[in-house]
Structure formats: structure tokens, C-alpha cells
Amino acid sequence: MAILSLKMVKQHIADETKEDKFKRIAEARVNKLLKQFSTLRNCANHRVYSYNDLQVNKIFKALEEELKLTRQFFVNNKGKSRGIKL
């Protein structure tokens, strides 16, 4: 019966549009990231951890750079195929 269920899931996924697939995957990935941010916030507890401003700045610089890069991919790749134009 589990095999039948797996086949039904694969069939459902095979029938989904690109937009539906994007929504499904992006939503799951964003929710996973939000949960990780929540976990990172726990590190701000001075009763449990010791850190300095330099360490905090390094963390947020890395996160901000990655977020900026990810946004650029979304903005720059709108409907564009890879390749060159001569």
C-alpha cells in the first residue's frame, strides 16, 4: 500500500505546474530558513553564551551577503536563459 501511495505522490508532483512546484519548494525552504533563524536567536542568550560585537558583525555580514546574492539571482534571472548575446 505504501508503494501505491508513493506512486500517487509522484503522479501528483509530475502533474504540477512550474509555478506550483516553485511555491511548494520555496515555501518549504523559506520555512526551514526561518526556523534556523529562530534557532540562531537562541545564541543571543548571554546566560548561556559569550560573544563579542566582532563575532556578531561577522555573522550578520555573512547572512546579509548571502541574502543579497540570493535576491540578485531572483532579479537577474527573470525569464532569462543562460547564454550570450552577440
N, C-alpha and C positions, 0 to 999 in steps of 0.2 A: 504494500500500500504506500510506503514511503517513496518508492520509485515512481508510482503514478503521480503523487503529489509533486515530486521534483520535476517531472515532465510537464505538469501543468504550470509550474512556476516558470520554467524555461520557455514554454509556449507564450505565456503572458509577456515575458520580457522580450521575446522575439517580435511580438506584435506592437510593442510600444514605439511611439514616435521619438525622434531625436530630442524634441523638447521635453517629453515625458521622462526620457532617460536622464537628461540633464537635471531636471527637477529632483528626481529620485536620488541620484548620486550626489548632487551638490548639497541637497538638504541633509543627507546623512553625514557628509564630510564636514559641513559647517557646524552641525550639532556636535560632532566629535571634537572639533576645534574649540567650540565654546565650553565644552566640558573640561578640556585640557586647560583653558584659561582659568576656569574656576579652581582647578587643582593647583595651578601656579599661584593663584592668590593666597592659598594656604601658606606659601613660603614667606609671606609678609608678616607672619606672626613672630614678633620679637621674643616672645616667651620660649619659643622652640628653636628659632634660627637666629644666626648673627650674620649680618651683611652690611656692606657699606654702599655709599652713593655710586661709586665707580662700578660696582657689580650690578646694581640696579640699572644704571645707564647702559651698560653693555647688553643686558637682557632686552631692554626696550628698543635699543638701536637695532639689534638683530631682528626683533619681531616687526618693527616698523619697516625695515628694508625689505623683508620677505613679503609683507602685506603690499607694499608699494609695487614690487616686482610682479606679484600676482595680479594686482589691478591692471598693470600695464599690459599683461598678456590678454586680459579680457577686452581692454580698449583697443589694442593694436591688432587683434586677430578677428575682429568682427567680420565674418563672412569672407575673409581673405584666404586664399590658398597660398601655400608656400611656393616660392619660386622667385624668378627675377623678371623684371620688365625692362626690355632694351629699347 
